[in-house]
Amino acid sequence: MSEIRRRRKRRAVQVRWRRACAAAVVWSIAATLLSGCWDRLEIEERAVVLGIGIDKAELSETKKESNITHVDEAFPKPNLPLIRLTVQIAVPGRIPLGPSDAGGGSKPGQKPVWVLNVVGHTIDDAFMNLQQEVADRLFWGHLRVIVISKEVAEMGLTNINEYLRRNPEVRRTTWMVISDGEAGKLMKLVPQLERVPILYLLNTMDHSVQMGKLPNAFAGTYWSGSSAKGMEPFLPYVRLVGNGSIEIAGLAYFRSDKMVGKTEPLEIGAYMGIKGLHAGGYGVMVKIPGTDTSVLYQVTHRTSRIDVLIRNGKPEFHVKVHNEGNLLEKSNEAVQLNRSVIQQIEKALTVDGKKGYEELIRKTQEKGSDIFGFGEYVRAKKPFYWSKHIRTKQNWEDMYKDVEVKLDVSFNIRRIGGKTR
């Protein structure tokens, strides 16, 4: 009996010891979680960056560069021209919190953002120079829009993307756009519909997506396309118009991180049709055959199907696109829209629409920029062919120029409107 008691006592001691160790571990973890905000950084102590404009610096600006990351000429200069950053930084207490200034917002004469310019050899070098001028630590968590000039985009975005992708504070839902002129001008824009300038540009992008006039083209979308072996990325292409507003002027498409061309605004709709993006927002004028009357047709819904097969040793794509929409306007009231006339309009839309789709594909094939992701269909559905004949992104860029894309485009008119008598 004594041996049994000793064993029970030994097991009881072991159980108490294990419980004590478990409690010690729990309390140790809790102590680290409840130790307070020892590493806190107040929002007023951060320089919140809202928008960035990236341009090529002029020769006269080279003397403005500060010796922050190097001393004079004693460093190996990158084989790239200087870039100029134009940055919008939020001013604490001046950002409006709602429709009125109640509870926050800037007073008359006070600007809600602070616009700064710096130059640098690389994007990181320029931000180092910027931090030297700003007392508070730069914070990228609220960065919403990055505007890059066409001139910089044509030189290549490798350095810019390298820095932004490695920065954990930069959100993948940040908009990246290409500007027709200087990107810095968009940072200095004073819109009439928004008190925070960068939010006007942000709303332009977001609302265009909601209205079916633009596909989502966030920074993360661009980086995914840039990393994929079977497709190339694209970005919205914008320009300033005379009255100080912003126009979406097409899509900028890339090859090897360099901008190689742009689409027309209406061709955005053709791209969305091939990709099967449902929301439709573009209208097109079409002439009724045999008359002088034109009607305005607006797409409301799209569907598409892409099939790939290997023929004569090369990929061949069959793309079927169906569009549905409404007639919004006609130029001649005397023409009656009966079933026969509607069928003629649908036929005219099919003929003209197919030409537009073919022209867009031709333009991208000339530059070897597969923004549609046809190569990804080959990788997914013909993996053995890809592994044997293509393998790399460079090889697909070269092959895409010669692949055959067969289109089957159709249009359907759902509503023709009505009028009161």
C-alpha positions as CSV (number, residue, x, y, z in Angstrom):
1,M,0.0,0.0,0.0
2,S,2.9,2.3,0.8
3,E,4.2,2.0,-2.7
4,I,0.8,2.9,-4.2
5,R,0.6,6.0,-2.0
6,R,4.1,7.1,-3.0
7,R,3.1,6.7,-6.7
8,R,-0.1,8.7,-6.3
9,K,1.8,11.4,-4.4
10,R,4.4,11.6,-7.1
11,R,1.8,11.9,-9.8
12,A,0.0,14.7,-7.8
13,V,3.3,16.6,-7.5
14,Q,3.9,16.2,-11.3
15,V,0.3,17.5,-12.1
16,R,0.8,20.5,-9.8
17,W,4.2,21.2,-11.4
18,R,2.7,21.1,-14.9
19,R,-0.2,23.4,-13.9
20,A,2.3,25.8,-12.4
21,C,4.4,25.8,-15.6
22,A,1.3,26.3,-17.8
23,A,0.1,29.2,-15.6
24,A,3.6,30.8,-15.8
25,V,3.5,30.6,-19.6
26,V,0.0,32.1,-19.8
27,W,0.9,34.9,-17.5
28,S,4.1,35.6,-19.4
29,I,2.2,35.9,-22.7
30,A,-0.5,38.1,-21.0
31,A,2.2,40.3,-19.6
32,T,3.6,41.1,-23.1
33,L,0.1,41.8,-24.4
34,L,-0.9,44.0,-21.5
35,S,2.3,46.0,-21.2
36,G,0.7,49.1,-22.6
37,C,1.4,51.2,-25.7
38,W,5.1,51.5,-25.2
39,D,5.8,51.8,-28.9
40,R,2.8,54.1,-29.8
41,L,3.1,56.9,-32.3
42,E,0.4,59.5,-32.1
43,I,-1.3,60.4,-35.4
44,E,-0.3,64.0,-34.9
45,E,3.3,62.9,-34.9
46,R,3.1,61.3,-38.3
47,A,3.3,63.0,-41.7
48,V,0.4,61.2,-43.5
49,V,1.1,61.0,-47.2
50,L,-2.2,61.1,-49.3
51,G,-0.9,61.2,-52.8
52,I,2.4,61.1,-54.8
53,G,3.2,62.5,-58.2
54,I,6.3,61.2,-60.0
55,D,7.9,63.1,-62.9
56,K,11.3,63.3,-64.6
57,A,13.2,66.2,-63.2
58,E,14.4,69.0,-65.4
59,L,18.1,69.7,-65.9
60,S,17.7,73.0,-63.9
61,E,16.5,70.9,-60.8
62,T,19.7,68.8,-60.6
63,K,21.3,71.4,-58.4
64,K,18.5,71.3,-55.9
65,E,19.4,67.7,-54.9
66,S,20.6,67.5,-51.3
67,N,23.5,65.4,-50.1
68,I,21.5,63.2,-47.9
69,T,22.4,59.7,-49.1
70,H,25.7,60.6,-50.8
71,V,28.3,63.3,-50.8
72,D,28.8,65.2,-54.1
73,E,30.1,62.9,-56.8
74,A,31.6,60.2,-54.6
75,F,29.1,57.5,-55.3
76,P,28.1,55.4,-58.4
77,K,25.2,57.2,-60.0
78,P,22.3,55.1,-61.3
79,N,22.0,55.1,-65.1
80,L,18.7,57.0,-64.9
81,P,17.7,60.6,-64.9
82,L,16.7,62.4,-61.7
83,I,13.0,62.1,-60.7
84,R,10.9,64.7,-59.0
85,L,8.3,63.8,-56.4
86,T,5.3,66.0,-55.6
87,V,3.7,64.8,-52.4
88,Q,0.5,65.7,-50.7
89,I,0.7,65.5,-46.9
90,A,-2.4,65.9,-44.7
91,V,-2.3,68.8,-42.3
92,P,-3.6,67.6,-38.8
93,G,-6.9,69.2,-37.8
94,R,-7.7,70.5,-41.3
95,I,-9.0,67.4,-43.0
96,P,-12.9,67.8,-43.2
97,L,-14.7,65.0,-41.4
98,G,-18.1,65.3,-43.2
99,P,-20.3,67.6,-45.3
100,S,-19.7,70.5,-42.9
101,D,-16.7,71.5,-40.9
102,A,-18.3,70.5,-37.6
103,G,-16.0,68.3,-35.6
104,G,-13.0,69.1,-37.9
105,G,-12.0,70.6,-41.1
106,S,-10.0,73.6,-42.4
107,K,-11.1,77.2,-41.9
108,P,-11.4,79.6,-44.8
109,G,-8.0,80.3,-46.3
110,Q,-6.4,77.2,-44.7
111,K,-5.4,74.4,-47.0
112,P,-6.1,70.8,-45.8
113,V,-2.9,69.4,-47.4
114,W,0.7,70.5,-47.7
115,V,2.4,70.0,-51.1
116,L,6.1,69.4,-51.3
117,N,8.6,68.8,-54.1
118,V,11.9,66.9,-53.9
119,V,14.3,65.4,-56.4
120,G,16.4,62.2,-56.2
121,H,18.2,59.6,-58.2
122,T,15.8,56.8,-57.2
123,I,12.4,56.7,-55.6
124,D,13.9,55.8,-52.2
125,D,16.6,58.4,-52.5
126,A,13.9,61.0,-53.2
127,F,11.9,59.9,-50.1
128,M,15.1,60.1,-48.0
129,N,15.4,63.7,-49.1
130,L,11.8,64.4,-48.4
131,Q,12.1,63.0,-44.8
132,Q,15.0,65.4,-44.2
133,E,12.6,68.3,-44.8
134,V,9.6,67.0,-42.8
135,A,9.8,66.9,-39.0
136,D,7.4,64.0,-38.5
137,R,7.9,60.4,-39.7
138,L,6.4,59.8,-43.2
139,F,3.4,57.4,-43.0
140,W,2.1,55.6,-46.0
141,G,-0.9,53.8,-44.5
142,H,-3.3,56.4,-46.0
143,L,-1.7,56.7,-49.4
144,R,-4.6,56.6,-51.9
145,V,-3.3,57.6,-55.3
146,I,0.1,57.4,-57.1
147,V,0.3,59.4,-60.3
148,I,3.2,58.7,-62.7
149,S,3.9,60.8,-65.7
150,K,3.9,59.2,-69.2
151,E,7.6,60.2,-69.6
152,V,8.6,58.2,-66.5
153,A,6.3,55.3,-67.4
154,E,8.0,55.0,-70.8
155,M,11.4,54.8,-69.0
156,G,10.2,52.0,-66.8
157,L,8.6,51.5,-63.4
158,T,11.0,48.8,-62.1
159,N,12.6,51.0,-59.4
160,I,9.2,52.5,-58.4
161,N,7.5,49.2,-58.0
162,E,10.5,47.7,-56.2
163,Y,10.2,50.3,-53.5
164,L,6.4,50.3,-53.2
165,R,6.0,46.5,-53.1
166,R,8.6,46.2,-50.3
167,N,6.9,49.0,-48.2
168,P,4.5,47.2,-45.8
169,E,2.5,50.4,-45.2
170,V,1.5,50.8,-48.9
171,R,-1.9,49.2,-49.5
172,R,-2.5,47.0,-52.5
173,T,-5.7,48.9,-53.1
174,T,-3.9,52.1,-53.8
175,W,-4.7,53.5,-57.2
176,M,-1.8,53.9,-59.7
177,V,-2.5,56.1,-62.8
178,I,-0.5,57.4,-65.7
179,S,-0.8,61.1,-66.5
180,D,-0.6,62.6,-70.0
181,G,1.4,65.6,-68.7
182,E,3.2,66.3,-65.5
183,A,2.0,64.2,-62.6
184,G,2.8,67.0,-60.2
185,K,0.1,69.2,-61.6
186,L,-2.5,66.7,-60.4
187,M,-1.1,67.0,-56.9
188,K,-1.6,70.7,-57.1
189,L,-5.1,70.5,-58.5
190,V,-7.8,72.5,-56.7
191,P,-11.1,70.8,-57.6
192,Q,-14.5,72.5,-57.0
193,L,-16.3,69.3,-55.8
194,E,-13.9,68.2,-53.1
195,R,-12.0,70.0,-50.3
196,V,-9.2,67.4,-50.2
197,P,-7.6,67.4,-53.7
198,I,-6.4,63.8,-53.8
199,L,-9.9,62.6,-52.8
200,Y,-11.3,64.1,-56.0
201,L,-8.9,62.0,-58.1
202,L,-9.7,58.9,-55.9
203,N,-13.5,59.4,-56.4
204,T,-13.0,59.8,-60.1
205,M,-11.4,56.3,-60.2
206,D,-13.9,54.7,-57.8
207,H,-17.0,56.1,-59.4
208,S,-15.8,55.2,-62.9
209,V,-15.5,51.6,-61.8
210,Q,-19.1,51.8,-60.3
211,M,-20.4,53.2,-63.6
212,G,-18.7,50.6,-65.7
213,K,-16.3,52.9,-67.3
214,L,-13.1,51.5,-65.9
215,P,-11.9,48.1,-64.6
216,N,-10.2,47.9,-61.2
217,A,-6.6,48.8,-61.7
218,F,-5.1,49.1,-58.3
219,A,-1.4,48.9,-57.5
220,G,-1.9,45.3,-56.4
221,T,-3.6,44.5,-59.8
222,Y,-0.6,46.0,-61.6
223,W,1.9,44.0,-59.6
224,S,0.0,40.8,-60.1
225,G,0.0,41.3,-63.9
226,S,3.7,42.3,-63.8
227,S,4.6,39.1,-62.0
228,A,2.4,36.8,-64.1
229,K,4.2,34.9,-66.9
230,G,1.2,34.9,-69.3
231,M,0.0,38.5,-69.2
232,E,1.1,42.2,-69.0
233,P,-0.3,44.9,-66.7
234,F,-2.2,48.1,-67.5
235,L,-3.0,51.3,-65.7
236,P,-5.6,54.0,-66.1
237,Y,-4.4,56.9,-68.4
238,V,-5.7,60.3,-67.3
239,R,-5.2,63.9,-68.4
240,L,-6.1,67.4,-67.2
241,V,-8.7,69.2,-69.2
242,G,-9.1,72.9,-69.6
243,N,-11.6,73.5,-66.8
244,G,-9.3,71.9,-64.2
245,S,-11.1,68.5,-64.1
246,I,-9.7,65.1,-64.9
247,E,-10.5,63.0,-67.9
248,I,-10.0,59.2,-68.1
249,A,-8.3,59.1,-71.5
250,G,-7.8,55.3,-71.9
251,L,-5.6,52.5,-70.5
252,A,-1.8,52.5,-70.6
253,Y,-0.4,49.1,-71.4
254,F,3.0,47.8,-70.5
255,R,5.7,45.4,-71.5
256,S,8.5,44.6,-69.1
257,D,7.4,47.4,-66.8
258,K,7.7,50.0,-69.6
259,M,4.7,51.7,-71.0
260,V,4.4,50.9,-74.7
261,G,1.1,52.3,-75.7
262,K,-2.4,53.5,-74.7
263,T,-6.0,52.8,-75.8
264,E,-8.7,55.2,-76.7
265,P,-11.4,55.9,-74.0
266,L,-14.0,53.8,-75.9
267,E,-11.6,50.9,-76.2
268,I,-11.8,50.5,-72.4
269,G,-15.3,49.1,-73.1
270,A,-13.8,46.7,-75.6
271,Y,-11.2,45.5,-73.1
272,M,-14.0,45.0,-70.5
273,G,-16.0,43.1,-73.0
274,I,-13.2,40.6,-73.7
275,K,-12.6,40.2,-70.0
276,G,-16.3,39.7,-69.4
277,L,-16.7,42.5,-66.9
278,H,-20.4,42.8,-66.4
279,A,-21.0,46.4,-65.6
280,G,-21.3,48.5,-68.8
281,G,-21.1,52.3,-69.0
282,Y,-20.0,53.2,-72.5
283,G,-22.3,54.4,-75.2
284,V,-21.6,54.3,-79.0
285,M,-23.3,56.0,-81.9
286,V,-24.4,53.8,-84.7
287,K,-26.1,54.6,-88.0
288,I,-29.2,52.8,-89.0
289,P,-28.5,51.1,-92.4
290,G,-30.1,52.8,-95.3
291,T,-31.0,56.0,-93.4
292,D,-29.4,59.2,-92.2
293,T,-30.5,58.4,-88.6
294,S,-28.1,57.6,-85.9
295,V,-28.9,56.1,-82.5
296,L,-26.9,56.0,-79.2
297,Y,-26.5,52.6,-77.8
298,Q,-25.2,51.9,-74.2
299,V,-24.0,48.6,-73.0
300,T,-25.3,47.5,-69.6
301,H,-24.2,43.8,-69.4
302,R,-21.4,41.8,-70.9
303,T,-20.5,38.1,-70.9
304,S,-17.5,36.5,-72.5
305,R,-15.9,33.1,-73.0
306,I,-12.2,32.4,-74.0
307,D,-11.2,29.1,-75.4
308,V,-7.7,28.1,-76.4
309,L,-6.5,25.3,-78.7
310,I,-3.1,24.4,-80.3
311,R,-3.2,24.5,-84.1
312,N,-0.2,24.2,-86.4
313,G,2.1,24.3,-83.3
314,K,0.8,27.7,-82.0
315,P,-2.0,28.7,-79.6
316,E,-5.2,29.9,-81.2
317,F,-7.9,31.7,-79.1
318,H,-11.6,31.8,-79.7
319,V,-13.3,34.7,-77.9
320,K,-17.0,35.0,-77.7
321,V,-18.4,38.2,-76.4
322,H,-22.1,39.1,-75.9
323,N,-23.3,42.6,-75.1
324,E,-26.7,43.7,-73.9
325,G,-27.8,47.3,-73.7
326,N,-30.3,50.0,-74.3
327,L,-31.0,52.6,-77.0
328,L,-30.8,56.0,-75.4
329,E,-31.3,58.4,-78.2
330,K,-32.0,58.7,-81.9
331,S,-31.3,61.7,-84.2
332,N,-34.5,61.5,-86.3
333,E,-37.9,61.3,-84.6
334,A,-39.5,60.2,-87.8
335,V,-37.8,56.8,-87.9
336,Q,-39.9,54.2,-86.1
337,L,-38.0,51.6,-84.1
338,N,-39.9,48.4,-85.1
339,R,-38.5,44.9,-84.8
340,S,-37.0,45.0,-88.3
341,V,-35.1,48.3,-87.6
342,I,-33.9,47.0,-84.2
343,Q,-32.4,43.9,-86.0
344,Q,-30.7,46.2,-88.4
345,I,-29.2,48.2,-85.6
346,E,-28.0,45.0,-83.8
347,K,-26.4,43.9,-87.1
348,A,-24.6,47.3,-87.5
349,L,-23.4,47.2,-83.9
350,T,-22.0,43.7,-84.4
351,V,-20.1,44.7,-87.5
352,D,-18.7,48.0,-86.1
353,G,-18.1,46.5,-82.6
354,K,-16.1,43.6,-83.9
355,K,-13.8,46.0,-85.8
356,G,-13.2,47.9,-82.5
357,Y,-12.4,44.7,-80.7
358,E,-10.0,43.5,-83.4
359,E,-8.3,46.9,-83.5
360,L,-7.6,46.8,-79.8
361,I,-6.1,43.3,-80.0
362,R,-4.0,44.3,-83.0
363,K,-2.6,47.3,-81.1
364,T,-1.6,45.2,-78.1
365,Q,-0.1,42.5,-80.4
366,E,2.1,45.0,-82.2
367,K,3.7,45.9,-78.8
368,G,3.7,42.3,-77.4
369,S,1.6,43.4,-74.5
370,D,-1.0,40.8,-73.6
371,I,-3.2,42.8,-71.2
372,F,-6.0,40.3,-71.7
373,G,-4.1,37.4,-70.0
374,F,-4.4,35.0,-73.0
375,G,-1.1,33.5,-71.9
376,E,-2.5,32.6,-68.6
377,Y,-5.2,30.5,-70.4
378,V,-2.4,28.6,-72.1
379,R,-0.6,28.0,-68.8
380,A,-3.9,26.8,-67.2
381,K,-5.4,24.7,-70.0
382,K,-2.3,23.7,-72.0
383,P,0.4,23.3,-69.3
384,F,2.5,20.8,-71.2
385,Y,2.6,23.0,-74.3
386,W,3.6,26.0,-72.1
387,S,6.4,24.0,-70.3
388,K,7.8,22.7,-73.6
389,H,7.5,25.7,-76.0
390,I,7.1,28.9,-74.0
391,R,8.3,28.6,-70.4
392,T,9.2,32.3,-69.8
393,K,7.4,35.6,-69.9
394,Q,9.8,37.0,-72.5
395,N,9.0,34.1,-74.9
396,W,5.2,34.7,-74.5
397,E,5.6,38.4,-75.2
398,D,7.3,37.5,-78.5
399,M,4.8,34.8,-79.3
400,Y,1.8,36.9,-78.6
401,K,2.5,39.1,-81.6
402,D,1.7,36.2,-83.9
403,V,-1.0,34.3,-82.3
404,E,-4.5,34.2,-83.9
405,V,-7.5,35.5,-82.0
406,K,-10.9,34.7,-83.5
407,L,-13.7,36.9,-82.3
408,D,-17.4,36.2,-82.2
409,V,-19.1,39.4,-81.1
410,S,-22.9,39.9,-80.7
411,F,-25.1,42.7,-79.5
412,N,-28.6,42.7,-78.2
413,I,-31.0,45.6,-77.6
414,R,-33.0,45.1,-74.4
415,R,-34.9,48.4,-74.2
416,I,-35.6,51.2,-76.6
417,G,-37.1,53.7,-74.2
418,G,-40.6,55.2,-74.4
419,K,-42.4,58.5,-74.6
420,T,-45.6,60.0,-73.3
421,R,-48.4,61.0,-75.6
